[in-house]
Amino acid sequence: MQSFISQAIAKFFSFFKSLQVRQFLPIVLIGFLLLTTSATPSRNETQQAIKKLDETVHQEDSIIPKTTEEWEQQYRETEGRPVERLKRIGEQSAEAVKEFGSMYSDTAERSAKALND
């Protein structure tokens, strides 16, 4: 009877040890995979993303500056001429209201259609 119990205990500990190894091995492999895989995009992918973003920002032919560089260029062009600067601000504000109005009406139409469906 003692040999049966000792054999059962030995099998249990053997199974327990193999279970730990089975759990440890995937963790090591996943850690190795994560540490050796580069998560940063390549330079080419970054340039493509910048180009796509730039196209998206400038898809409408608008007089409103969209980037910091455009704002600074416009500032340099009107530096020392407050009347012209106010005129440009007025034009850009009118253009922004037009763009918002067109966007709002389109969104309202789509929302109304969605509510009706």
N, C-alpha and C positions, 0 to 999 in steps of 0.2 A: 504494500500500500504506500509506503514511504517513497519507493522508487517512482510510483505513478504520480504522486504529488510533486516530487522533485522534477520529474520530466515535464509536467504541466507548467510548473513555475519556470523552468528553463525555456520552454516554448513561448511562454508569455513574454519573458524578458527579451528573447530573440526577436519576437514580433515587434515589441516595443522599440527596440534599437533600430530595426529596419524601417519602422514607421518614421522615426526621427530623421533618418537619412533621406527617406523619400520626401519629407517635407523640406529639408534643408537644401537638397540639390536643386529644386526649381527656384528657390529663393536666390541661390548663388547664380544660377543661369540668367534669371531676370535682371539681377543687379549687374552682371557682366554686360548684358545686352544694353541696359540703360546707360551705363558708363561709357560704352564704346560707340554708341550711336550719337551722331551730331544732331542737335535739335535746331541749330541756327540755319536759316535759309542761306542759300548760296548768293553770291554777289549778283548773278544774273537774275535770280528770282526777285531779289530786292529791287533791282533796277526796273524790272517789269512791273512790279507792284507800284512803284513810284510813278511810272509812266501812266499806268491805268488810273491811278488816283488823280493825276494831273488832268487827264482827259475827262474824267468824271466832273471835276471841279469846273473846268472850262468848257463844258459841253454846250452851254448857252452863250450866245454872243451878247454879253452884257457889258455895260460900261462900269459896273460896280467892280472895284478891285477885290480879288478873292484871296490873294496871298500877301504875306507881310512885305515881300519885295515890291509888289504892285502898290501897296499903300505907301511905302517909303518913296518910291519913284514919283508917285502923285504928289506927295508932300514936297519933294525937291522941286518939282515943276511949278508949284504954286507958292513956294516960299517967298514971303515978303509981299504977296498980293492977296490980301484978305477978301477982297470982293470976288475975285475969281474962285477962291477956295469955297466961299459961301455958295456961289453959283453951282459949282461942281457938287457940293453937298446936297443942294436942292435937287439937282438932276438925278443923282444917285439915290436919294430918298424916294423920288417919284418912281424910278425904275424898280426899286426894291418893293414898293407898294404894289406895282403892277405884277411883279413876279409872285408875290405872296397872294394877291387876288386870284391869279390864274391857278396857282397851286391849291388854294382854298376851294375854289369852285370845283376843280377836278376831284379833290378829295371828298367834298360834300356829295357830288354826284355818285361816286363809287360807294360811299357809305350808305346813301339812300337806296341804291340798287341792292346792296347787301342786306339791308334791313327788310326790303320787300321780298327777298328770296327766302 
